[in-house]
Each structure stands twice: as C-alpha cells, then as structure tokens.
C-alpha cells in the first residue's frame, strides 16, 4: 500500500547519536524535526537537558549505548536521570553478552530494572538483531515483552548490521500487535522506510529523516 508523507513522518525518531554531536547540531535536528512533523528526536543523554523548546516533538534518549555492557543499576540510573531532565522515551541496549549466551532471564531482569526506574516513559529495548540468531532474537523479544518494555528495536546502528525487513517481521510476529517494533540502522531512503513499515515497524530510527520524508510518495 502507498504511504503518504505524513504516514512516514509520524513514525520517525529523527536521530543524532554520533559521539561528537554538539548542542548546535541538536538544535538544528530539533528544527528539522518540527518542520518535518516527526515523532521524536533521539540523542545522547549527556546533551540533556536541552536548552531549547521542542514544541510537539518528543525527546528520546539512548541508555547503555551502544554496547549494552553496563551494569543494570547503572542503566537504570542513567534512564531515570534522562527522564528527570526531560526525556519522554528511553532506548536501552540490552546486555548482548547475556543474549548471545542464551541467558534470557538475565536479559529480562536487565530490561525490568530500567522499566522500574522510568515507569512513566516509553521504553524501547534494543535487541541488536544483527548480532543474534533468529532464535535469540525471539527470546530477547519475549524477555522485553515480559519485562514491560513498550517497544523492541532492531539495532543501535553501531554494530555489524542494521535493520532488515526479515528481522522486523520476526520481531513483530513474536511480540504481537499491541507492542511497538522500531526499525533502526540503515534506514536511509523512502523505500527502506516503507519496507520496514510493511514488515511491521511502528517506529523508524534514522538520521536520514529529511531525505525520507521529502522523497516523493
């Protein structure tokens, strides 16, 4: 089915996560986000609190990024501080060592620690699907759902691969229709975005929001 400009825009987390990103670059990101009508901007936690108005654009912040190899209490504290400084949404990286080692009860506990620290925020659990088998992706998604996450998310964009339509479809099948699925990493064109939406994504993480929204379609 065809997707309108607004259909695509309202699913985008307009993202700037390069370590050297400055407040002036984030300000430009926010102005783009307002003009495009996207859902949120996604930035690093050390940039908070943002010293300018976001209007209707939500603020998403990463947590335990990009490795996921932080202690759960550190992730929880980082998430809580971000929310206290204005974040509406938290995108946390799961503990990939535990996921790769099939220690899914630990994965669930890790996600739950952050969930309990930010009960009023939208919580997205980053699976890093390119680093895992299909069976592990399913198990991590099940752990995220059991822990109370609102979304599962494919990728950080800093690993060996990003989102694929096949992984998005698998994640959607696993979590069911009520939970969000965010495709992130390598979503750079309108065609990429529409493929992810068709596969079941309800949010798109991308640094190419201007190109995607401005494309004909």
C-alpha positions as CSV (number, residue, x, y, z in Angstrom):
1,X,0.0,0.0,0.0
2,X,1.2,3.6,-0.6
3,X,2.3,5.7,2.4
4,X,1.8,9.4,2.5
5,X,4.5,11.9,3.6
6,X,2.7,12.2,7.0
7,X,2.3,8.4,7.4
8,X,6.0,8.1,7.3
9,X,7.0,11.2,9.2
10,X,4.9,10.5,12.2
11,X,6.8,7.2,12.7
12,X,10.3,8.7,12.6
13,X,12.7,9.2,15.5
14,X,15.0,11.8,14.0
15,X,18.3,10.7,15.2
16,X,21.7,12.2,16.0
17,X,24.0,9.8,18.0
18,X,27.5,10.5,16.8
19,X,29.7,11.0,19.8
20,X,30.9,14.4,18.7
21,X,27.4,15.9,18.3
22,X,27.1,19.4,19.7
23,X,24.2,21.4,21.1
24,X,24.1,23.5,18.0
25,X,23.7,20.3,15.9
26,X,21.0,19.1,18.1
27,X,19.2,22.4,17.8
28,X,19.3,22.1,14.1
29,X,18.0,18.5,14.4
30,X,15.1,19.7,16.5
31,X,14.2,22.5,14.0
32,X,14.2,19.9,11.2
33,X,12.1,17.6,13.3
34,X,9.5,20.3,13.9
35,X,9.4,21.1,10.2
36,X,9.1,17.5,9.1
37,X,6.4,16.6,11.7
38,X,8.3,13.6,13.0
39,X,7.5,11.8,16.2
40,X,10.7,12.5,18.2
41,X,14.4,13.3,18.2
42,X,16.8,10.8,19.6
43,X,20.0,12.0,21.2
44,X,22.7,11.0,23.7
45,X,22.0,11.6,27.4
46,X,24.9,13.9,28.1
47,X,23.3,16.5,25.9
48,X,20.4,16.9,28.4
49,X,18.7,19.0,29.5
50,X,18.2,20.5,26.1
51,X,18.3,24.3,26.3
52,X,15.6,25.0,23.8
53,X,11.9,24.2,23.1
54,X,11.0,21.0,21.2
55,X,7.4,22.0,20.6
56,X,5.3,18.9,19.9
57,X,8.3,16.7,19.1
58,X,9.1,14.1,21.8
59,X,12.5,13.6,23.2
60,X,14.1,10.1,23.1
61,X,17.4,9.3,24.8
62,X,19.6,6.3,24.5
63,X,20.7,4.3,27.5
64,X,23.6,1.8,27.9
65,X,24.6,2.8,24.5
66,X,26.0,1.4,22.3
67,X,27.3,-1.8,23.8
68,X,24.7,-2.7,26.4
69,X,27.5,-4.0,28.6
70,X,26.7,-1.7,31.6
71,X,25.5,-2.9,34.9
72,X,21.7,-2.9,35.2
73,X,21.7,-0.4,38.1
74,X,23.8,2.0,36.0
75,X,21.4,1.7,33.1
76,X,18.5,2.3,35.4
77,X,20.2,5.4,36.9
78,X,21.0,6.7,33.5
79,X,17.5,6.3,32.3
80,X,16.0,7.9,35.4
81,X,18.3,10.9,35.1
82,X,17.4,11.3,31.4
83,X,13.7,11.3,32.2
84,X,14.2,13.8,35.1
85,X,16.0,16.0,32.5
86,X,13.1,15.9,30.0
87,X,13.2,12.6,28.1
88,X,9.9,11.2,27.1
89,X,11.3,7.9,25.8
90,X,14.3,5.7,26.6
91,X,16.0,3.5,24.0
92,X,18.1,1.0,26.1
93,X,20.6,-1.5,24.7
94,X,20.1,-5.0,26.2
95,X,23.0,-6.9,27.6
96,X,24.3,-8.6,24.4
97,X,26.6,-11.0,26.2
98,X,23.7,-12.4,28.1
99,X,21.6,-12.6,24.9
100,X,24.4,-14.3,22.9
101,X,25.0,-16.6,25.8
102,X,21.3,-17.6,26.0
103,X,20.9,-16.1,29.5
104,X,17.5,-14.7,28.8
105,X,16.3,-14.5,32.4
106,X,19.2,-12.1,33.0
107,X,18.2,-10.1,29.9
108,X,14.7,-9.8,31.2
109,X,15.9,-8.7,34.6
110,X,18.2,-6.1,32.9
111,X,15.2,-4.6,31.0
112,X,13.0,-4.7,34.0
113,X,15.5,-2.7,36.1
114,X,15.2,0.1,33.6
115,X,11.4,-0.3,33.3
116,X,11.0,0.1,37.0
117,X,13.3,3.2,37.0
118,X,11.2,5.0,34.4
119,X,7.6,3.8,34.9
120,X,6.1,6.8,33.0
121,X,8.4,6.8,30.0
122,X,8.2,4.9,26.7
123,X,10.8,2.2,26.9
124,X,12.4,0.6,23.8
125,X,14.7,-2.4,24.2
126,X,17.4,-2.5,21.5
127,X,17.9,-6.2,20.5
128,X,20.9,-5.7,18.2
129,X,19.4,-8.2,15.9
130,X,22.5,-8.5,13.6
131,X,24.5,-10.0,16.4
132,X,21.9,-12.7,17.3
133,X,20.4,-15.8,15.7
134,X,16.7,-15.8,14.9
135,X,16.0,-18.0,18.0
136,X,17.9,-15.5,20.2
137,X,16.0,-12.5,18.7
138,X,12.7,-14.2,19.5
139,X,13.9,-15.0,23.1
140,X,15.1,-11.4,23.7
141,X,11.8,-10.0,22.3
142,X,9.9,-12.3,24.7
143,X,12.1,-11.1,27.6
144,X,11.4,-7.5,26.7
145,X,7.7,-8.1,26.5
146,X,7.7,-9.9,29.9
147,X,9.7,-7.1,31.4
148,X,7.2,-4.4,30.4
149,X,9.1,-2.7,27.5
150,X,6.9,-0.8,25.1
151,X,9.0,-1.4,22.0
152,X,11.6,-3.8,20.7
153,X,14.2,-2.1,18.5
154,X,16.4,-3.8,15.9
155,X,19.7,-2.1,16.2
156,X,22.0,0.7,17.6
157,X,23.4,1.4,14.2
158,X,26.9,0.9,15.7
159,X,27.1,-2.9,15.3
160,X,27.9,-5.1,12.3
161,X,24.5,-4.6,10.7
162,X,21.2,-2.7,10.9
163,X,17.6,-3.3,10.5
164,X,16.3,-5.9,7.9
165,X,12.7,-6.4,6.9
166,X,13.0,-10.1,7.9
167,X,14.1,-9.2,11.4
168,X,11.4,-6.7,11.8
169,X,8.8,-9.2,10.6
170,X,10.2,-11.8,13.1
171,X,10.1,-9.3,15.9
172,X,6.5,-8.3,15.1
173,X,5.4,-11.9,14.9
174,X,7.0,-12.5,18.3
175,X,5.6,-9.6,20.3
176,X,2.2,-9.4,18.7
177,X,0.1,-6.5,17.5
178,X,0.0,-4.5,20.8
179,X,3.7,-3.8,21.3
180,X,5.8,-1.5,19.2
181,X,8.6,-2.5,16.9
182,X,11.3,0.0,15.9
183,X,13.5,-0.5,12.8
184,X,16.8,1.3,13.2
185,X,20.1,1.2,11.5
186,X,20.5,1.5,7.7
187,X,17.0,3.1,7.1
188,X,18.2,5.7,4.7
189,X,15.5,6.0,1.9
190,X,11.8,6.2,1.5
191,X,11.9,2.6,0.0
192,X,13.8,1.4,3.1
193,X,11.2,3.1,5.4
194,X,8.2,1.7,3.5
195,X,9.7,-1.8,3.5
196,X,10.2,-1.7,7.3
197,X,6.6,-0.4,7.8
198,X,5.2,-3.1,5.6
199,X,7.2,-5.7,7.7
200,X,5.6,-4.5,10.9
201,X,7.6,-1.5,12.1
202,X,5.7,1.2,14.0
203,X,8.7,3.4,14.6
204,X,11.7,4.2,12.4
205,X,15.1,5.3,13.8
206,X,17.1,7.2,11.2
207,X,19.5,10.1,10.6
208,X,18.0,10.4,7.1
209,X,14.7,11.8,8.1
210,X,14.9,14.8,5.8
211,X,15.6,12.6,2.8
212,X,13.0,10.1,3.7
213,X,10.1,12.5,4.4
214,X,11.0,14.8,1.4
215,X,11.0,11.9,-1.1
216,X,8.1,11.6,-3.5
217,X,5.5,9.2,-2.3
